[in-house]
Amino acid sequence: MPVSVNCPIRYHADPAFRPDYNPPGNEIVFPAGILQPPLFDTSVPLYLTYGAFGSIAGHELSHAFDSSGRHFDANGNYTDWWTADTVAAFESRARCFVEQYSHFSIAAPDGTRVPVNGRLTLGENIADAGGAAAAYAAWVRSRSAADFDLPGLEKRFAHEQLFFVGYSTFWCGKISPQVALNRVLSDPHAPDFARALGTMANSKAFLGAFKCPVKEPTCELW
């Protein structure tokens, strides 16, 4: 049976709804406008809310340790406070994300394929992976009777799988080839489809929940 998905909020496209991590202030800001369906809803099971809003919260927190945020210490000072060995290990693992996302591409208006800039989008891709992993771990620790079955889906999807359904629904959307081209050339965020596919490929929990043939994440930082 086909499933229709409604996406009333494009939090990542509209600055009015966009959460933000501020390195100098070492703070995260969540606009109240995003605390509504499909990202946050007290009437749905916790696995959906953790998958959606929980992953966003984890994403912003992960920015404190991404390719840019790692340069700021606890007081917001720009300094290299990591050891040389830590930096070397980080950069080695980060290269995997650069290569992974560089294999995604969008269709330009002239029909050619334009690759995603894996280095430009590195910080956001790291935060996507970290956010999903942190949210899943938090949900597992908080599982309760609030994780009730969804009518009609209880025999098709396990709660572990529906966590990732909750994560993926807010990446649905459609844009013109020209807008897609403009974004892939200048936006530090990868295209929505790449953010969903890339994050799932980097999630050990997703690979296990859906019994994928490949068990190990494509890229893993933490």
C-alpha positions as CSV (number, residue, x, y, z in Angstrom):
1,M,0.0,0.0,0.0
2,P,1.5,3.4,-0.9
3,V,2.3,5.7,1.9
4,S,1.7,9.5,1.6
5,V,4.1,11.7,3.5
6,N,3.3,15.3,4.4
7,C,6.1,17.7,5.2
8,P,4.7,20.9,6.5
9,I,8.1,22.1,7.9
10,R,11.3,22.6,5.9
11,Y,13.3,23.5,9.0
12,H,16.6,23.2,7.3
13,A,15.6,25.5,4.4
14,D,13.8,28.2,6.3
15,P,16.0,30.2,8.7
16,A,13.0,31.0,10.9
17,F,12.8,27.3,11.8
18,R,16.5,26.4,11.6
19,P,18.2,25.3,14.8
20,D,21.7,26.6,15.2
21,Y,24.9,25.8,17.1
22,N,27.0,28.9,18.0
23,P,30.6,27.9,18.7
24,P,31.8,31.1,20.3
25,G,28.9,31.0,22.7
26,N,29.0,27.2,23.0
27,E,25.2,27.2,22.8
28,I,22.4,25.6,20.8
29,V,19.3,27.5,19.8
30,F,16.0,25.6,18.9
31,P,13.3,27.9,17.5
32,A,10.0,27.1,19.1
33,G,8.5,26.9,15.6
34,I,10.0,23.4,14.9
35,L,8.4,21.9,18.0
36,Q,5.4,20.6,16.0
37,P,4.6,17.7,13.6
38,P,6.3,16.0,11.9
39,L,9.4,16.8,14.1
40,F,7.8,16.8,17.5
41,D,4.4,15.5,18.6
42,T,3.5,14.3,22.1
43,S,0.7,12.1,20.7
44,V,3.0,9.8,18.7
45,P,5.3,7.0,20.0
46,L,8.7,8.1,21.4
47,Y,10.6,6.3,18.7
48,L,9.2,8.8,16.1
49,T,10.0,11.9,18.1
50,Y,13.5,10.7,19.0
51,G,14.1,9.8,15.3
52,A,13.0,13.2,14.2
53,F,13.6,16.0,16.7
54,G,16.0,13.9,18.8
55,S,18.2,13.5,15.7
56,I,18.1,17.3,15.1
57,A,19.1,17.9,18.7
58,G,22.0,15.4,18.4
59,H,23.0,17.0,15.1
60,E,23.4,20.4,16.6
61,L,25.3,19.0,19.6
62,S,27.6,17.1,17.2
63,H,28.6,20.4,15.6
64,A,30.6,21.2,18.7
65,F,33.0,18.4,17.6
66,D,32.8,18.6,13.8
67,S,35.5,19.9,11.4
68,S,34.8,23.5,12.4
69,G,33.4,23.2,16.0
70,R,36.4,21.2,17.2
71,H,38.5,24.4,17.0
72,F,36.5,26.0,19.8
73,D,37.0,25.2,23.5
74,A,34.4,25.1,26.3
75,N,34.6,28.9,26.7
76,G,34.1,29.6,23.0
77,N,37.8,30.4,22.3
78,Y,39.2,29.6,18.9
79,T,42.1,27.3,19.8
80,D,43.5,23.9,18.9
81,W,42.9,22.2,22.2
82,W,43.0,18.6,20.8
83,T,46.2,16.5,20.9
84,A,48.1,15.9,17.7
85,D,47.1,12.2,17.8
86,T,43.4,13.1,18.2
87,V,43.5,15.5,15.3
88,A,45.2,12.9,13.1
89,A,42.6,10.3,13.9
90,F,39.8,12.7,13.3
91,E,41.1,13.8,9.9
92,S,41.7,10.2,8.9
93,R,38.1,9.3,9.7
94,A,36.7,12.5,8.2
95,R,38.2,11.7,4.9
96,C,35.8,8.8,4.6
97,F,32.9,11.2,4.8
98,V,34.4,13.5,2.1
99,E,34.8,10.5,-0.2
100,Q,31.4,9.1,0.6
101,Y,29.4,12.2,-0.1
102,S,31.4,13.1,-3.2
103,H,29.9,10.1,-4.9
104,F,26.4,11.6,-4.6
105,S,25.3,13.9,-7.5
106,I,22.3,16.0,-8.6
107,A,20.9,16.5,-12.1
108,A,21.7,20.0,-13.5
109,P,19.3,21.9,-15.7
110,D,21.3,20.8,-18.8
111,G,20.9,17.1,-17.8
112,T,24.5,16.6,-16.6
113,R,25.3,15.2,-13.2
114,V,27.1,17.5,-10.7
115,P,28.8,15.8,-7.7
116,V,28.2,16.9,-4.2
117,N,31.2,18.7,-2.7
118,G,32.1,16.3,0.1
119,R,34.6,18.7,1.7
120,L,32.1,21.7,1.7
121,T,29.4,19.5,3.3
122,L,31.8,17.7,5.7
123,G,30.7,19.4,8.9
124,E,27.0,18.9,8.3
125,N,27.5,15.2,7.2
126,I,29.5,14.5,10.4
127,A,26.7,16.1,12.5
128,D,24.0,14.1,10.7
129,A,25.8,10.9,11.6
130,G,26.5,11.9,15.1
131,G,23.0,13.2,15.7
132,A,21.2,10.1,14.5
133,A,23.5,7.8,16.5
134,A,23.1,9.9,19.7
135,A,19.3,10.1,19.3
136,Y,19.0,6.3,18.8
137,A,21.1,5.6,21.9
138,A,19.0,8.0,23.9
139,W,15.8,6.4,22.7
140,V,17.1,2.9,23.6
141,R,17.8,4.1,27.1
142,S,14.3,5.7,27.5
143,R,12.1,3.0,26.0
144,S,8.8,2.7,27.8
145,A,5.1,2.0,27.4
146,A,5.0,5.3,25.5
147,D,6.5,3.3,22.6
148,F,3.1,1.9,21.5
149,D,2.5,0.2,18.2
150,L,1.2,2.2,15.2
151,P,-2.1,0.7,13.9
152,G,-1.6,-1.1,10.7
153,L,2.2,-1.0,10.9
154,E,2.8,-3.3,13.9
155,K,3.3,-6.4,11.7
156,R,5.4,-4.5,9.0
157,F,7.9,-2.5,11.0
158,A,9.7,-3.0,14.3
159,H,10.0,0.0,16.6
160,E,13.8,0.1,15.8
161,Q,12.9,0.5,12.1
162,L,10.3,3.1,12.7
163,F,12.8,5.3,14.5
164,F,14.6,5.7,11.2
165,V,11.3,6.2,9.4
166,G,10.7,9.1,11.8
167,Y,14.2,10.4,10.9
168,S,13.8,10.1,7.2
169,T,10.3,11.7,6.8
170,F,11.5,15.3,7.2
171,W,14.0,14.9,4.3
172,C,11.1,14.5,1.8
173,G,10.8,17.3,-0.7
174,K,11.1,18.4,-4.3
175,I,13.1,21.3,-5.8
176,S,13.9,22.4,-9.3
177,P,17.1,21.4,-11.1
178,Q,18.3,25.0,-11.0
179,V,17.8,25.4,-7.3
180,A,19.5,22.0,-6.7
181,L,22.5,23.2,-8.8
182,N,22.7,26.5,-6.9
183,R,22.7,24.6,-3.5
184,V,25.2,21.9,-4.5
185,L,27.7,24.6,-5.5
186,S,27.4,26.8,-2.4
187,D,25.3,25.2,0.4
188,P,27.3,23.5,3.2
189,H,24.4,21.0,3.5
190,A,24.3,18.1,1.2
191,P,21.1,17.5,-0.9
192,D,18.3,16.1,1.2
193,F,18.3,12.7,-0.4
194,A,22.1,12.4,0.2
195,R,21.7,13.4,3.8
196,A,19.1,10.6,4.3
197,L,21.0,7.9,2.3
198,G,24.4,8.8,3.6
199,T,23.3,8.9,7.3
200,M,21.6,5.5,7.0
201,A,24.7,4.0,5.4
202,N,26.7,5.3,8.3
203,S,24.4,4.0,11.0
204,K,25.2,0.7,12.5
205,A,21.8,0.7,14.2
206,F,20.0,1.2,10.9
207,L,21.9,-1.5,9.2
208,G,21.1,-3.9,12.0
209,A,17.4,-2.9,12.3
210,F,16.7,-3.5,8.6
211,K,19.0,-6.6,8.5
212,C,21.1,-5.1,5.7
213,P,23.8,-7.5,4.1
214,V,26.5,-4.9,5.1
215,K,26.7,-4.7,8.8
216,E,29.4,-2.1,9.3
217,P,28.9,1.6,8.6
218,T,30.4,3.1,5.5
219,C,31.9,5.9,7.7
220,E,32.1,6.3,11.5
221,L,33.7,9.0,13.4
222,W,32.8,8.6,17.1
